[in-house]
Amino acid sequence: MRKFVVGEDAVSPVIGVVLMVGMTVIMISAVAVSVLAFSVPESAPEARIVVVEAKGGMNPVNLNNNIIVLRHKGGDELGENNTKIIIKGRGYAYTGSYTGGTPPVQDITVTYHNLKGTHYDDDDQSTQEDIVIGNTWSAGETATLRGRDGQDNSNTCKQKYRLEAGSTVSVTIIDTTTNQVIAATQATVKDV
């Protein structure tokens, strides 16, 4: 007569394979959900911007001679509505009027929230000219920023400013749609 051997294992190999496949599917689903839940950040435009001229002086009479000229040396076009410029340096920045003689020199930060708007022409102090020509700032074109730009509501710079001759001015250009830095440049301010 034959004797039957009774197995002591309660789970068969088929059930083990089914459980392993089920666990793998759950793990792959969890990883896919966590990866696909995050969006890829939009990239900022790329451009090479340099300061070609920086002039200044603390003379309270002539704000218009405080000037920073930036040249777009190549790369993507920058839209006037979504390009912000931050100027940091030594000098004096203020809103309203200042009548106290030569202002005190201090660290300043002046922000152009976009490049829309106008400022006074260098030669004809009554003529307004655009900060950038058209709606974009393209390779080869310049953007001119003047200390007098914050004098009226014709642009988004709300401060008038003077730059100390001999100091270093830093200019940072930011894409406002992605809040990323496009370029950073600096120069020594020459006397007017």
Secondary structure, DSSP 8 states (H G I E B T S, - for coil): ----------S-HHHHHHHHHHHHHHHHHHHHHHHHTS--------EEEEEEEEEE---SS-GGG-EEEEEEEEES-EEGGGEEEEEEEEEEEESS---SSS---EEEEEEEEEEEEEEE-SS-TT-EEESSSSSEE-TT-EEEEETTGGGSSSEEE--EEEE-TTSEEEEEEEETTTTEEEEEEEEE-EE-
